[in-house]
């Protein structure tokens, strides 16, 4: 029979081995979760803050082209306020949105944030009030001086 000290030592080693196994399985699972079902890797980058105050984070870096000023871009998006309430979504309407980039058809934060995306990319934009609707707000849905959060997917450039 094993003595108490030996039993404690065996338990200790088993627990250490089990802990190492759990950590290893977790790391492998995390790595697998970073791949999409079609095998392409999603690249989660760190947030970037531009000189204007726009903050963006690429959740998927597309492999297509980036738009030039004046080109038509088609996007899907979801917009929320800081409290998490959704104020607009092209996904919900099942209707992508098309606009001309860089000519003021959309809020400044969109022109700036979408202009450096690549087709197929997905990006989260955090738009400060001065690049959004500012002190006027919008349509009773977006309050004055609201920070806007958008999840944007660049579908096409025409």
C-alpha positions, 0 to 999 in steps of 0.5 A, a space after each residue: 500500500 502507498 503511504 500517505 506521503 506517496 499518495 499525496 505526491 501521486 495526486 499532486 502529479 496527476 493534478 498537475 498533468 490534468 491541469 497541463 492537459 486542460 490548458 493545452 486543450 484550451 489553446 488548441 480549441 482557441 486556435 481552431 475557433 479562429 478559423 471559419 467553416 470554409 477554412 479561411 483564417 479570421 484575423 482579429 487585429 488590435 484596435 486602431 485609433 485614427 487622428 480624427 478619433 475614429 476607432 476601428 477593429 478588423 475582425 476579418 481582413 478581406 482579400 479584395 480591393 479597397 475602394 477609391 474616393 467616388 466609387 460605389 461600395 455595398 455594405 451590410 451593417 449593424 449600428 448600436 449605441 453605447 448602451 447596446 441598443 440597436 438603432 439600424 441594421 441592413 442585416 435585419 432588413 435583408 438589404 445591403 446599403 450602397 453609397 459613394 465613398 468619400 463624397 459626404 453621402 454618409 457620416 464622416 466616420 463611415 467615409 473614413 472607416 470604410 475607405 481602408 477596408 478590403 472587399 470581404 472584410 468585417 470591421 467594427 467602427 467606434 465613431 465619436 459624435 463629431 464624426 457622426 451626428 454631433 449635437 443634433 442627433 438623428 431622427 429621434 433614434 440617435 441622441 445628441 452627442 452619441 458615440 456610434 458603434 457599427 459592425 460593417 461588412 464590405 461586400 462589393 466595390 462598383 
